């Protein structure tokens, strides 16, 4: 089985951010900002509004802009696809 590993070990982040910066966390491992989530295409999107700012001139469709405006604070859940410890 695979696992989600998206963190650069050289950053030296403490637990629980040793595997993922934002997926299924309530706050960002880098800056501590509350994670925002929204649904798009049947999937949940996760973003840190501080570390993952859209660049100036980003050309988003009206639908995507609408989805971003609907973003809400993330509530962590028990993940079966990316557990914190090996099963």
Number of C-alpha atoms within 10 A of each C-alpha: 4 6 11 12 12 13 16 12 11 6 9 10 15 9 9 11 20 17 18 19 22 22 23 18 19 19 22 22 21 15 11 12 16 19 25 22 22 18 13 12 6 7 8 10 16 20 23 22 13 14 12 9 9 11 7 6 6 7 10 10 8 9 9 12 11 11 14 17 9 12 16 13 14 20 12 12 9 9 10 8 10 17 11 16 5 7 6
